[in-house]
């Protein structure tokens, strides 16, 4: 009887110690701030007046590859033209929501112009739910093909495990 009790107590102690160790490893830590860069290539798929919708392939980011949908408006009809947009970026670890402001520079004679701007994270799902970020972006747009290429650089802060 004593042997059975000692074995049971030993197993319970081992399970409890393992549980505490697993909690210590999985326990939330402080938020992590990091620099990031991201490369997106896409095209405008619809435009009506000053409103537009574009889709992007996320070629490189800290979250791996992904896809993005941008809805925005351009103010004015002459260059340089400013605008605002919202972007939903889909990654394997969740969806990042951002708001941006941008400026389209005048196109050259070949139809290619510059785009610059900045954005902030405003929520999402998964690890992006409580993410805070600020970034700038720069790239080109092509009036003939509607292709847009941009590189984002900035910082983001995430809670551990997306908490």
MARLO-318133 format. One line per 10 residues: number of its first residue (from 0); their letters; for each residue x, y, z of N, C-alpha, C, O, CB. Coordinates in Angstrom, 2 decimals. Glycine has a CB too. Example, Ala and Ser with C-alpha at 12.3 -4.5 7.8 and 13.67 -1.06 7.14 Angstrom:
MARLO-318133
0 = as = 13.19/-5.69/7.80/12.30/-4.50/7.80/13.20/-3.30/7.80/14.24/-3.32/8.46/11.31/-4.47/9.05  12.85/-2.25/7.08/13.67/-1.06/7.14/12.90/0.03/7.87/13.41/1.14/8.04/14.08/-0.60/5.72 .
This chain:
MARLO-318133
0 = xxxxxxxxxx = 0.82/-1.18/0.00/0.00/0.00/0.00/0.87/1.26/0.00/0.63/2.20/-0.76/-0.94/-0.01/1.20  1.89/1.25/0.87/2.78/2.40/0.90/3.49/2.57/-0.43/3.70/3.70/-0.88/3.80/2.27/2.02  3.88/1.46/-1.05/4.58/1.53/-2.33/3.65/2.15/-3.39/4.10/2.97/-4.19/5.05/0.12/-2.76  2.39/1.76/-3.42/1.42/2.29/-4.38/1.20/3.78/-4.14/1.12/4.57/-5.09/0.08/1.52/-4.29  1.11/4.16/-2.86/0.92/5.58/-2.54/2.13/6.40/-2.97/1.98/7.47/-3.55/0.67/5.77/-1.03  3.33/5.88/-2.70/4.56/6.59/-3.07/4.66/6.72/-4.58/5.06/7.77/-5.08/5.79/5.86/-2.51  4.30/5.68/-5.33/4.35/5.74/-6.79/3.33/6.74/-7.32/3.63/7.51/-8.23/4.08/4.34/-7.40  2.12/6.74/-6.74/1.08/7.68/-7.17/1.52/9.10/-6.86/1.36/9.99/-7.69/-0.26/7.36/-6.48  2.05/9.32/-5.66/2.51/10.66/-5.28/3.63/11.13/-6.20/3.68/12.30/-6.57/2.98/10.69/-3.82  4.52/10.23/-6.57/5.62/10.57/-7.47/5.10/10.96/-8.85/5.59/11.92/-9.45/6.59/9.40/-7.59 .
10 = xxxxxxxxxx = 4.11/10.22/-9.34/3.54/10.53/-10.66/2.82/11.87/-10.61/2.96/12.69/-11.52/2.57/9.42/-11.12  2.04/12.10/-9.55/1.33/13.38/-9.41/2.34/14.52/-9.34/2.14/15.57/-9.96/0.42/13.38/-8.16  3.42/14.33/-8.58/4.45/15.36/-8.48/5.10/15.62/-9.83/5.36/16.77/-10.17/5.51/14.95/-7.46  5.36/14.56/-10.60/5.96/14.72/-11.91/5.01/15.47/-12.85/5.44/16.35/-13.60/6.32/13.36/-12.49  3.73/15.11/-12.81/2.74/15.79/-13.66/2.63/17.26/-13.26/2.59/18.13/-14.13/1.36/15.10/-13.54  2.59/17.54/-11.95/2.48/18.93/-11.50/3.70/19.73/-11.91/3.57/20.87/-12.36/2.32/18.98/-9.97  4.89/19.16/-11.77/6.11/19.86/-12.15/6.13/20.11/-13.65/6.52/21.19/-14.10/7.36/19.06/-11.73  5.70/19.11/-14.43/5.65/19.29/-15.88/4.65/20.37/-16.24/4.92/21.19/-17.12/5.26/17.97/-16.58  3.51/20.40/-15.56/2.50/21.43/-15.83/3.02/22.82/-15.52/2.77/23.75/-16.29/1.25/21.17/-15.02  3.73/22.98/-14.42/4.30/24.27/-14.06/5.35/24.68/-15.09/5.40/25.84/-15.49/4.92/24.23/-12.65 .
20 = xxxxxxxxxx = 6.19/23.74/-15.51/7.20/24.05/-16.51/6.55/24.44/-17.83/7.00/25.39/-18.48/8.14/22.87/-16.72  5.51/23.73/-18.24/4.83/24.05/-19.49/4.19/25.43/-19.39/4.21/26.19/-20.36/3.76/22.99/-19.82  3.63/25.76/-18.22/3.05/27.09/-18.07/4.13/28.17/-18.14/3.94/29.21/-18.77/2.28/27.20/-16.74  5.27/27.91/-17.50/6.35/28.89/-17.50/6.83/29.16/-18.93/7.15/30.29/-19.27/7.52/28.40/-16.63  6.87/28.12/-19.76/7.29/28.29/-21.14/6.21/29.02/-21.93/6.51/29.86/-22.78/7.62/26.93/-21.78  4.92/28.69/-21.66/3.82/29.26/-22.44/3.28/30.56/-21.84/2.44/31.22/-22.47/2.70/28.25/-22.54  3.73/30.94/-20.67/3.21/32.14/-20.03/3.51/33.36/-20.89/4.60/33.48/-21.44/3.82/32.32/-18.63  2.54/34.27/-21.00/2.76/35.46/-21.81/3.91/36.30/-21.28/4.06/36.48/-20.07/1.49/36.29/-21.86  4.72/36.80/-22.19/5.81/37.69/-21.83/5.47/39.10/-22.26/4.33/39.39/-22.62/7.14/37.22/-22.47  6.44/39.98/-22.23/6.18/41.36/-22.65/5.98/41.42/-24.17/6.45/40.55/-24.90/7.35/42.29/-22.22 .
30 = xxxxxxxxxx = 5.29/42.46/-24.64/5.12/42.63/-26.09/6.48/42.74/-26.77/7.45/43.22/-26.18/4.27/43.89/-26.38  6.53/42.30/-28.02/7.76/42.31/-28.79/7.69/43.39/-29.87/6.78/43.39/-30.70/8.01/40.93/-29.43  8.66/44.32/-29.85/8.75/45.35/-30.88/9.86/44.97/-31.84/10.95/44.58/-31.41/9.00/46.77/-30.25  9.60/45.09/-33.14/10.60/44.73/-34.13/10.44/45.58/-35.38/9.36/46.08/-35.68/10.50/43.24/-34.48  11.54/45.73/-36.08/11.51/46.39/-37.38/11.07/45.37/-38.42/11.33/44.17/-38.27/12.91/47.01/-37.75  10.40/45.84/-39.46/10.01/44.91/-40.52/10.06/45.60/-41.87/10.03/46.83/-41.97/8.61/44.35/-40.27  10.13/44.78/-42.91/9.95/45.27/-44.27/9.09/44.25/-45.01/9.06/43.07/-44.66/11.34/45.49/-45.00  8.39/44.74/-46.01/7.44/43.89/-46.73/7.42/44.35/-48.19/7.45/45.55/-48.46/6.01/43.96/-46.09  7.36/43.40/-49.11/7.28/43.73/-50.54/5.94/43.24/-51.07/5.60/42.07/-50.92/8.46/43.10/-51.33  5.19/44.15/-51.71/3.89/43.82/-52.28/3.87/44.19/-53.77/4.38/45.24/-54.17/2.75/44.56/-51.53 .
40 = xxxxxxxxxx = 3.29/43.30/-54.57/3.11/43.56/-56.00/1.66/43.25/-56.33/1.16/42.18/-56.00/4.09/42.71/-56.88  0.98/44.20/-56.98/-0.43/43.98/-57.27/-0.92/44.78/-58.44/-0.13/45.34/-59.21/-1.24/44.31/-56.07  -2.24/44.83/-58.59/-2.86/45.55/-59.69/-4.20/46.10/-59.25/-4.88/45.52/-58.40/-3.02/44.64/-60.93  -4.57/47.22/-59.84/-5.89/47.79/-59.60/-6.90/46.97/-60.41/-6.72/46.78/-61.61/-5.94/49.32/-60.00  -7.95/46.49/-59.75/-8.93/45.65/-60.45/-10.22/46.38/-60.75/-11.01/45.93/-61.59/-9.22/44.41/-59.65  -10.47/47.50/-60.08/-11.65/48.30/-60.42/-11.40/49.75/-60.02/-10.70/50.04/-59.06/-12.92/47.75/-59.73  -12.00/50.64/-60.81/-11.91/52.06/-60.52/-13.20/52.71/-60.99/-13.65/52.48/-62.10/-10.66/52.71/-61.20  -13.78/53.53/-60.11/-15.00/54.23/-60.45/-14.89/55.64/-59.87/-15.02/55.83/-58.66/-16.28/53.48/-59.91  -14.66/56.61/-60.74/-14.42/57.96/-60.25/-13.13/57.97/-59.45/-12.09/57.53/-59.94/-15.60/58.46/-59.39  -13.19/58.47/-58.23/-12.02/58.50/-57.37/-11.84/57.26/-56.52/-10.86/57.15/-55.79/-12.08/59.69/-56.49 .
50 = xxxxxxxxxx = -12.79/56.32/-56.59/-12.70/55.09/-55.78/-11.99/53.99/-56.56/-12.12/53.90/-57.78/-14.12/54.61/-55.35  -11.23/53.14/-55.83/-10.53/52.04/-56.50/-10.42/50.84/-55.58/-10.56/50.95/-54.36/-9.14/52.49/-56.97  -10.16/49.68/-56.18/-9.87/48.45/-55.44/-8.68/47.79/-56.11/-8.63/47.66/-57.33/-11.12/47.49/-55.41  -7.71/47.39/-55.29/-6.51/46.72/-55.80/-6.28/45.44/-55.02/-6.70/45.32/-53.87/-5.27/47.65/-55.70  -5.62/44.48/-55.65/-5.23/43.23/-54.99/-3.72/43.08/-55.09/-3.11/43.52/-56.07/-5.96/41.99/-55.63  -3.12/42.47/-54.08/-1.67/42.34/-54.01/-1.25/40.94/-53.61/-1.96/40.24/-52.89/-1.09/43.35/-53.04  -0.09/40.55/-54.10/0.61/39.37/-53.59/1.69/39.90/-52.65/2.50/40.73/-53.04/1.23/38.49/-54.76  1.69/39.42/-51.42/2.74/39.78/-50.47/3.89/38.83/-50.73/3.82/37.64/-50.41/2.24/39.71/-48.95  4.95/39.36/-51.33/6.07/38.52/-51.75/7.03/38.22/-50.60/7.63/37.15/-50.55/6.81/39.17/-52.88  7.18/39.18/-49.68/8.09/38.99/-48.55/7.61/39.80/-47.38/7.31/40.98/-47.51/9.54/39.37/-48.92 .
60 = xxxxxxxxxx = 7.53/39.15/-46.21/7.17/39.84/-44.97/7.60/38.97/-43.80/7.93/37.80/-44.00/5.64/40.13/-44.92  7.61/39.51/-42.58/7.94/38.69/-41.41/6.92/37.56/-41.20/7.23/36.57/-40.53/8.00/39.57/-40.16  5.72/37.70/-41.77/4.68/36.69/-41.62/4.63/35.73/-42.80/3.70/34.93/-42.91/3.33/37.35/-41.45  5.62/35.78/-43.68/5.64/34.94/-44.87/4.83/35.58/-45.99/4.54/36.77/-45.96/5.09/33.54/-44.54  4.48/34.77/-46.96/3.69/35.26/-48.08/2.24/35.49/-47.68/1.79/35.02/-46.63/3.75/34.28/-49.24  1.54/36.21/-48.52/0.14/36.47/-48.22/-0.54/37.17/-49.39/0.01/37.25/-50.49/0.00/37.32/-46.97  -1.73/37.66/-49.14/-2.51/38.38/-50.15/-3.17/39.56/-49.47/-3.47/39.52/-48.27/-3.57/37.45/-50.83  -3.41/40.62/-50.24/-4.02/41.82/-49.67/-5.08/42.38/-50.62/-4.98/42.26/-51.84/-2.94/42.89/-49.38  -6.09/42.99/-50.01/-7.13/43.70/-50.75/-7.15/45.13/-50.23/-7.26/45.35/-49.03/-8.53/43.01/-50.60  -7.06/46.09/-51.14/-7.00/47.51/-50.80/-8.24/48.21/-51.38/-8.54/48.06/-52.56/-5.69/48.16/-51.33 .
70 = xxxxxxxxxx = -8.93/48.96/-50.54/-10.04/49.81/-50.98/-9.68/51.24/-50.65/-9.32/51.54/-49.51/-11.40/49.39/-50.30  -9.77/52.13/-51.64/-9.36/53.50/-51.37/-10.01/54.53/-52.26/-10.80/54.22/-53.14/-7.89/53.61/-51.49  -9.63/55.77/-51.99/-10.10/56.90/-52.79/-8.92/57.81/-53.09/-8.02/57.98/-52.28/-11.23/57.67/-52.07  -8.96/58.40/-54.27/-7.98/59.40/-54.69/-8.69/60.73/-54.73/-9.77/60.86/-55.31/-7.33/59.04/-56.08  -8.08/61.74/-54.11/-8.68/63.08/-54.09/-8.08/63.89/-55.23/-6.86/64.00/-55.35/-8.44/63.79/-52.73  -8.93/64.46/-56.05/-8.46/65.32/-57.12/-8.23/64.59/-58.42/-8.28/63.36/-58.48/-7.20/66.01/-56.71  -7.97/65.36/-59.47/-7.78/64.80/-60.80/-6.46/65.22/-61.42/-6.21/64.93/-62.59/-8.91/65.21/-61.71  -5.60/65.90/-60.66/-4.29/66.30/-61.18/-3.20/65.75/-60.26/-3.45/65.47/-59.08/-4.18/67.85/-61.29  -2.00/65.60/-60.81/-0.87/65.08/-60.04/-0.06/66.24/-59.48/0.02/67.30/-60.10/0.03/64.18/-60.92  0.54/66.07/-58.32/0.46/64.89/-57.46/-0.93/64.78/-56.82/-1.55/65.78/-56.46/1.54/64.95/-56.38 .
80 = xxxxxxxxxx = -1.40/63.55/-56.67/-2.72/63.30/-56.12/-2.59/62.53/-54.81/-1.84/61.56/-54.72/-3.60/62.52/-57.12  -3.32/62.97/-53.80/-3.31/62.29/-52.51/-4.51/61.38/-52.38/-5.48/61.49/-53.13/-3.30/63.30/-51.37  -4.43/60.47/-51.41/-5.56/59.60/-51.18/-5.46/58.87/-49.86/-4.47/58.98/-49.13/-5.67/58.61/-52.30  -6.51/58.11/-49.55/-6.56/57.28/-48.34/-7.06/55.91/-48.74/-7.76/55.75/-49.75/-7.48/57.92/-47.24  -6.71/54.91/-47.93/-7.20/53.56/-48.19/-7.21/52.73/-46.92/-6.62/53.11/-45.90/-6.35/52.88/-49.25  -7.89/51.60/-47.00/-7.83/50.56/-45.97/-7.36/49.30/-46.66/-7.70/49.04/-47.81/-9.23/50.35/-45.25  -6.56/48.51/-45.95/-6.00/47.29/-46.53/-6.24/46.13/-45.57/-5.97/46.23/-44.37/-4.48/47.46/-46.83  -6.74/45.02/-46.11/-6.83/43.75/-45.38/-5.76/42.84/-45.97/-5.82/42.49/-47.15/-8.28/43.11/-45.47  -4.79/42.45/-45.13/-3.73/41.56/-45.59/-3.90/40.21/-44.91/-3.95/40.12/-43.68/-2.32/42.17/-45.28  -3.98/39.17/-45.72/-4.25/37.81/-45.25/-2.96/37.01/-45.19/-2.28/36.82/-46.20/-5.27/37.11/-46.17 .
90 = xxxxxxxxxx = -2.63/36.54/-43.97/-1.46/35.69/-43.73/-1.94/34.38/-43.11/-3.09/34.28/-42.68/-0.41/36.41/-42.82  -1.06/33.40/-43.05/-1.40/32.13/-42.41/-1.68/32.32/-40.92/-2.46/31.56/-40.34/-0.27/31.11/-42.61  -1.05/33.34/-40.29/-1.22/33.55/-38.85/-2.28/34.59/-38.51/-2.38/35.02/-37.36/0.09/33.98/-38.25  -3.10/35.02/-39.49/-4.18/35.95/-39.23/-4.29/37.04/-40.28/-3.54/37.06/-41.26/-4.00/36.58/-37.88  -5.23/37.94/-40.06/-5.50/39.04/-40.98/-5.09/40.35/-40.31/-5.48/40.62/-39.18/-7.00/39.07/-41.40  -4.29/41.16/-41.03/-3.87/42.46/-40.53/-4.71/43.54/-41.21/-4.84/43.53/-42.44/-2.33/42.69/-40.77  -5.27/44.46/-40.43/-6.04/45.58/-40.97/-5.22/46.85/-40.81/-4.69/47.11/-39.74/-7.42/45.71/-40.26  -5.11/47.64/-41.89/-4.34/48.88/-41.83/-5.10/50.01/-42.52/-5.96/49.79/-43.37/-2.97/48.69/-42.48  -4.75/51.23/-42.12/-5.24/52.44/-42.78/-4.02/53.20/-43.27/-3.01/53.28/-42.58/-6.12/53.33/-41.81  -4.14/53.78/-44.48/-3.00/54.43/-45.09/-3.39/55.77/-45.71/-4.55/56.01/-46.06/-2.38/53.53/-46.15 .
100 = xxxxxxxxxx = -2.40/56.64/-45.85/-2.50/57.84/-46.68/-1.37/57.74/-47.69/-0.31/57.20/-47.39/-2.41/59.19/-45.82  -1.59/58.26/-48.90/-0.59/58.12/-49.93/-0.62/59.31/-50.89/-1.58/60.08/-50.93/-0.80/56.82/-50.70  0.47/59.43/-51.66/0.57/60.45/-52.70/1.07/59.77/-53.98/2.07/59.06/-53.97/1.53/61.61/-52.27  0.35/60.01/-55.07/0.77/59.54/-56.39/1.51/60.68/-57.08/0.94/61.74/-57.32/-0.46/59.05/-57.25  2.77/60.45/-57.41/3.54/61.46/-58.14/3.13/61.46/-59.60/2.51/60.51/-60.07/5.05/61.20/-58.00  3.46/62.51/-60.32/3.11/62.57/-61.75/3.80/61.45/-62.53/4.97/61.16/-62.29/3.48/63.94/-62.34  3.08/60.83/-63.46/3.71/59.76/-64.25/4.67/60.34/-65.29/4.49/61.46/-65.78/2.64/58.91/-64.94  5.69/59.54/-65.63/6.59/59.89/-66.72/5.87/59.63/-68.05/4.72/59.20/-68.06/7.93/59.08/-66.65  6.53/59.89/-69.14/5.91/59.68/-70.45/5.60/58.21/-70.72/4.74/57.91/-71.55/6.82/60.20/-71.55  6.28/57.28/-70.03/5.98/55.85/-70.21/4.82/55.39/-69.31/4.48/54.20/-69.32/7.22/55.01/-69.91 .
110 = xxxxxxxxxx = 4.22/56.30/-68.54/3.07/55.97/-67.71/3.41/55.49/-66.31/2.52/55.17/-65.53/2.27/54.93/-68.37  4.69/55.43/-65.98/5.11/54.95/-64.65/5.35/56.15/-63.74/6.05/57.10/-64.10/6.39/54.07/-64.74  4.75/56.09/-62.55/4.90/57.15/-61.56/5.26/56.58/-60.20/5.28/55.36/-60.01/3.63/57.97/-61.46  5.53/57.47/-59.27/5.90/57.04/-57.92/4.70/57.10/-56.99/3.78/57.90/-57.18/7.05/57.91/-57.36  4.73/56.24/-56.00/3.73/56.27/-54.93/4.48/56.23/-53.61/5.39/55.42/-53.43/2.72/55.08/-55.04  4.11/57.11/-52.68/4.70/57.14/-51.34/3.56/57.30/-50.34/2.49/57.81/-50.68/5.75/58.30/-51.19  3.80/56.86/-49.12/2.77/57.02/-48.10/3.16/56.42/-46.78/4.31/56.03/-46.55/1.49/56.40/-48.57  2.17/56.35/-45.90/2.39/55.78/-44.57/1.10/55.11/-44.10/0.01/55.38/-44.60/2.84/56.88/-43.55  1.27/54.22/-43.10/0.11/53.51/-42.59/0.28/53.09/-41.15/1.37/53.15/-40.59/-0.16/52.31/-43.43  -0.84/52.65/-40.56/-0.86/52.14/-39.19/-1.77/50.93/-39.13/-2.75/50.83/-39.87/-1.34/53.22/-38.20 .
120 = xxxxxxxxxx = -1.44/49.99/-38.23/-2.30/48.84/-37.98/-3.50/49.29/-37.16/-3.37/50.12/-36.26/-1.52/47.70/-37.24  -4.67/48.74/-37.49/-5.89/49.11/-36.76/-6.66/47.89/-36.29/-7.86/47.98/-36.01/-6.78/49.98/-37.65  -6.00/46.74/-36.19/-6.67/45.54/-35.70/-6.43/44.36/-36.61/-5.54/44.39/-37.46/-8.16/45.79/-35.55  -7.23/43.33/-36.42/-7.11/42.12/-37.23/-7.51/40.90/-36.45/-8.24/40.97/-35.47/-5.69/41.97/-37.73  -7.01/39.76/-36.92/-7.29/38.48/-36.28/-5.98/37.75/-36.03/-4.94/38.15/-36.55/-8.25/37.61/-37.15  -6.03/36.69/-35.23/-4.82/35.92/-34.93/-3.77/36.79/-34.26/-4.10/37.58/-33.38/-4.25/35.30/-36.21  -2.51/36.65/-34.68/-1.43/37.42/-34.06/-1.55/38.91/-34.34/-0.90/39.72/-33.68/-0.08/36.92/-34.54  -2.38/39.28/-35.31/-2.52/40.69/-35.67/-3.63/41.40/-34.88/-3.82/42.61/-35.03/-2.81/40.81/-37.15  -4.35/40.66/-34.06/-5.49/41.23/-33.33/-5.10/42.43/-32.48/-5.79/43.45/-32.49/-6.12/40.17/-32.46  -4.02/42.32/-31.74/-3.60/43.43/-30.88/-2.30/44.07/-31.37/-1.65/44.82/-30.63/-3.42/42.94/-29.43 .
130 = xxxxxxxxxx = -1.92/43.79/-32.60/-0.69/44.34/-33.18/-0.78/45.86/-33.33/-1.82/46.39/-33.73/-0.40/43.68/-34.54  0.29/46.53/-33.02/0.42/47.97/-33.24/1.56/48.16/-34.23/2.65/47.61/-34.03/0.69/48.76/-31.88  1.33/48.91/-35.29/2.42/49.13/-36.24/2.31/50.49/-36.88/1.24/51.09/-36.96/2.42/48.04/-37.31  3.46/50.97/-37.35/3.57/52.20/-38.13/4.60/51.90/-39.22/5.62/51.26/-38.96/3.99/53.45/-37.24  4.31/52.36/-40.42/5.23/52.10/-41.52/5.10/53.18/-42.58/4.11/53.92/-42.64/4.97/50.72/-42.12  6.12/53.25/-43.42/6.09/54.08/-44.61/6.23/53.15/-45.80/6.70/52.02/-45.66/7.21/55.18/-44.60  5.83/53.61/-46.97/6.01/52.80/-48.16/6.36/53.68/-49.34/6.03/54.87/-49.39/4.76/51.98/-48.45  7.03/53.06/-50.30/7.42/53.75/-51.53/7.47/52.72/-52.64/7.78/51.55/-52.42/8.79/54.49/-51.38  7.16/53.17/-53.84/7.19/52.27/-54.97/6.75/52.96/-56.24/6.87/54.17/-56.39/6.33/51.06/-54.71  6.23/52.15/-57.16/5.81/52.67/-58.46/4.43/52.14/-58.82/3.98/51.10/-58.34/6.82/52.30/-59.55 .
140 = xxxxxxxxxx = 3.77/52.91/-59.69/2.52/52.46/-60.30/2.67/52.62/-61.80/3.46/53.45/-62.27/1.28/53.27/-59.75  1.92/51.84/-62.57/1.98/51.89/-64.02/0.57/52.13/-64.55/-0.31/51.30/-64.38/2.57/50.58/-64.61  0.36/53.27/-65.20/-0.96/53.61/-65.72/-1.41/52.67/-66.84/-2.61/52.46/-67.03/-0.96/55.04/-66.23  -0.46/52.10/-67.59/-0.80/51.23/-68.71/-1.24/49.84/-68.22/-2.27/49.33/-68.66/0.39/51.09/-69.65  -0.47/49.25/-67.33/-0.76/47.87/-66.87/-1.54/47.84/-65.56/-2.05/46.78/-65.20/0.54/47.10/-66.69  -1.65/48.93/-64.84/-2.23/49.10/-63.50/-1.43/48.37/-62.41/-1.92/48.22/-61.29/-3.68/48.60/-63.49  -0.22/47.91/-62.72/0.60/47.20/-61.74/1.19/48.19/-60.76/1.68/49.26/-61.14/1.72/46.39/-62.44  1.15/47.82/-59.47/1.72/48.63/-58.39/2.73/47.76/-57.64/2.44/46.62/-57.30/0.59/49.16/-57.41  3.92/48.31/-57.40/4.97/47.63/-56.63/5.37/48.54/-55.49/5.78/49.68/-55.73/6.21/47.25/-57.53  5.25/48.06/-54.24/5.61/48.88/-53.09/6.42/48.08/-52.08/6.25/46.87/-51.94/4.36/49.45/-52.43 .
150 = xxxxxxxxxx = 7.29/48.79/-51.38/8.04/48.21/-50.27/7.67/48.99/-49.02/7.80/50.21/-48.98/9.59/48.25/-50.53  7.22/48.27/-48.00/6.87/48.86/-46.71/8.04/48.67/-45.76/8.69/47.62/-45.77/5.57/48.22/-46.12  8.33/49.68/-44.93/9.32/49.55/-43.85/8.75/50.24/-42.62/8.20/51.33/-42.71/10.71/50.15/-44.25  8.91/49.59/-41.47/8.40/50.18/-40.24/8.68/49.31/-39.04/9.59/48.49/-39.05/6.93/50.42/-40.35  7.88/49.51/-38.00/7.99/48.73/-36.78/6.61/48.23/-36.38/5.60/48.87/-36.63/8.63/49.57/-35.64  6.62/47.05/-35.76/5.37/46.55/-35.19/5.63/46.02/-33.79/6.74/45.60/-33.46/4.75/45.44/-36.08  4.59/46.05/-32.98/4.65/45.54/-31.61/3.52/44.54/-31.46/2.36/44.84/-31.72/4.54/46.69/-30.55  3.88/43.33/-31.02/2.88/42.28/-30.83/2.94/41.74/-29.42/4.00/41.66/-28.80/3.09/41.15/-31.84  1.77/41.37/-28.95/1.72/40.63/-27.69/2.08/39.20/-27.98/1.84/38.73/-29.09/0.32/40.73/-27.01  2.65/38.49/-27.02/3.03/37.09/-27.24/1.81/36.26/-27.64/0.71/36.45/-27.11/3.68/36.50/-25.96 .
160 = xxx = 2.02/35.36/-28.57/1.00/34.42/-29.05/-0.26/35.15/-29.50/-1.35/34.59/-29.44/0.64/33.41/-27.95  -0.13/36.40/-29.96/-1.27/37.14/-30.47/-2.26/37.55/-29.41/-3.37/37.98/-29.74/-1.97/36.34/-31.49  -1.89/37.45/-28.13/-2.82/37.77/-27.04/-3.14/39.22/-26.98/-3.90/39.65/-26.12/-2.27/37.33/-25.72 .
